[in-house]
């Protein structure tokens, strides 16, 4: 934690020079495989990104137990914005070896670690990683980051690069995720039970591009209400769910998914939060 704080402090002094074009080349960080203990005598391997600002969610038995309310052995899940797989792996553990998690991550540095995690624990999980950003169709997007190691960032549509110091840019490949999954994995998609989206502000557009899957299979959905999202876009996100008969709950943390019920009037109750959309009758 101290190392990360020192790293971020140093970055603040450098950001103005980065924005003026005096910036280093993009940097690639490797990963280290560690053992994560879920219970006494029960552990898994997890590939940890060595980027000093990487903050993966901790993986433990309580988190997997919480996910087991929504994911059963043999189910399918989708993780959009999977990063290194710290949300993907718990989903895969809940779904088991006969289930499947499709994980999308366009950042090449993070994707390399996601691939490593997909290759671990194969007796217990099945993870299929894809190096794409989910969008309306095939194409390219510019993603922006605040550091040369490309740890935290994304499309960040509508945000000023000067105000938010996102001086590093890469092009990423986009795909229509619903089409790809229906064409390549029809059997697995027929068992779709859970969908997670975390895209730094593009969650609604991604969900709209996957509306066919949402309407047909009615999965539980965890997504992000991004801190810079204006009220009208927050309301549109809520209506995406309410118009489909979903209940909306405040996602409190990785061990308490179904928090207080929310309505359109609550869209700005916090600056930045996640929500859990629950299909009626579940």
N, C-alpha and C positions, 0 to 999 in steps of 0.2 A: 504493500500500500504506500509506504514512504517513497519507494522508487517511482511509482506511478505519479504521485503528487509532485515530486521533483521534476519529472519529465514534463508534466503539463505546465509547471511554472516556467521552465526553460522555453517552452513553445510560445508563450505569450510574448516574450521579447523578440522572438524570431518572426512572428507572423507578419509584421509590417514589411519586413524585408522580403518575405516570401511573396506577398501580394504585389510588391514592386518588381518582381521577376528575379530577385536574387535568392534563388532557392536551389537546394540540392536535387540530384536526380532521384527518381523513385527508388525506394529501398524495399528489399524483400527480406522477410523474417521467416525463419524455419519454425519447427515445432518440436515438442518433447512429449513422448508418451509416458503418462503417469497412471498409476493404479488408483482408482476411486473405490473406496469401501462403501458398499450399500448397507451391509449388515455384517456382523461378525462371521468371518469365513466366506463372505460373498462379495466379490469385487469385480469391477470391469476395468478395461483399459480405455483411457481417454487421451486424445492428442491435444495438447495445449499449445496455442499460438504463443510464440516468444516475443511478439510485439509488446513493448512495455506498457502501452495504454489499453491492452486487451483486458476486458472484464467479463469473462464468461459467467453465466449463471451457474451456481454450484449444483451438482447432481447428487441427489441423495434419495433414500427410500421413501421419505415423506412426499417428495415431489412426484415420484412415480406412482405412489398410492393415490395422490390427488388426481393425476391424469387418468387413472384407472376408472374413475367415474364416467369418463367420456370415451375411453379407448379400451376395447377388450382384445384378448388374444385373437389374432387373425384379421383384425381391422386394418384399414388403410388411413393414413394421414398425409397431409401436405404441409410443408414448411416453406413459406415464401419469405425470403430474407433470412436464410438459415445461418448465415455467417459461418462460424467454425463448427457448428453442430451442437452447441450446448443446450439448445431447445430441441433439436432433432433427436438426440440420443435418448433422453427420457421418454419421448413419444414412442420411439422404436422399442424401448424396453417394455412399455405398457402394451404395445401391440404384439410383441413376441416375435419369435423366429418365423412364424407362419403369417405374420402381418407384414406391412410395408410402409415406409415413410419416403415420400418423394421430397427431396430437399433442393431448393433453388437458391443459388448464391452467385452473382455475377462478378464480385470482387475477386480477382485472380489470387491475391495473397490469402484471403480467407478461404477461398474455394479449395486451395491445396490442402489446408488443414481439414476442411470438411471431407474431402476425399479420403484422407488418412483415417478419419473417424468412421467413415462408411466401411472401411476395410477391416476394422477391429470388431471383436466380439461377434463374429459371424455365426457362432452357435446359438446366439441369443437374439440377434436383431437382423433386420434387412433394411438397409438404407440405400436408396438410389439417388445419387447426387447429379444435378444438372447445373452447368455454369452460365445460366441465363437470368436476366431480369424478366419477371412476368409483366406482360404488356398486352396491348390490343392485337399485336401481330409481330412478325419478324421485322427486325430493324436494328437501329443503334441508338443508344442514349449516352449523354455525357453525365458521368457521376463525378461529384466534387468532394474533396476531402481536405482536412486541415493539416495533415502531416504527410511526409513523403512515404510513410509505411502504409498509408491508406487504411487506417483502422476504423474510423467512424465517419460515415458520410453517406452519400446517395445522390439521387437526382436533385433533391432540395429545390424543387420548383418554386419560383417566386421569392427566393431568399437572395439577398445581396451578398456577393462573395466578399465585398469589402467590410460589411458589417459583421459577418460571421466568420471571416478569415478562412474561407475554403479556397486555398490557392492552388491545390493540386487536382488535376483533372485527368480522367481516363475515359475512353469509350468502352461501353459494354454492349454485349449482344442481347437483344430482346427476343422473346418468343411468346406465342399465344399458348399459355400453359394448358388450358383446357383441351385444345386441339391435340397438342403433343401427348398428353396423358390418355386421352380417349383412343388415339391411334396406336400408341405403343403399349399401353397397359390396360386394356379394357377389363380384364378379369379383376385386377386390383382396384380399379376405380369403381367398380360395382360395389365394393365394400367400403367406400369412403365414409368416414365417421367424424373426422376432425380436420380442421384447417386453421393454420396460424399464418398471419400476415404481419410483417413488420418492415415497413419500407420508407420510413422517414417522410411521411406525408402523402404518399401515393396509394394508401390502402384502399380508399374508395374506388379509384380507377381500376385497381387490380381486381377487387371483388366484382366490379361490374363486368370485367373481361371474363370472369369465371362464373357468371350468374347461372349459366346452364347447369353446372355441377351443383351449385348451391340449391337451385330450385328442384333438381331431380333427386338429390341424395340428402339434402337438408342436414349437413354436418354441423356439429358444434363449431363455432368460429371465435378464435381469439384474434383481436387486431388492436392497433394502436391509434389513439387520438393524439396526433402530433402537436407539440407545444406551439408551433407557429401556424396551425390551422385556424382560419377565421371561423366565426360562429356559423355563417351560412353553410360552409363546407362540413362542419361538424353535424349540423342538422341534417344535411343530405346523407351523410354516413348513417346516422341513426334511422332515417326513413328507409334506407336500403333494407335494413333489418325489420323494422316495424311493418312495412308494407308486405313483407313475406311471412308475417306471423311469428317472428322471433321475439323472445323476451331479451332485454339487454341488462346485463349486470356489470357492476364495477369489478374488474379483475384486480384483486388486492395484491396477491403475490403468487409465487409458483407452488404454494401449498394451500392457498385459498382462492380458488378460481371463481366461485360463484358468490360474489359479494352483494351489496345492496342493489336492488332493482333501480334502473335508471329510465327516465323518459326524456323527451326532446327538451324539456325545460332544464334538464341537468347537463346539457352538453358542455357547459363551461364551468362545471363545479370544481374542476381542477385544471391547471394549465396543461398538464401532460399526464396521460394515464392510458392504461389498457382496458379493454372491455371484453366481456365474454357474451356472445350471442347464442341463446339457447332456443332451439326449435320448439314450438308449442307442443305440449304433450310429453316432453322429455323430462 
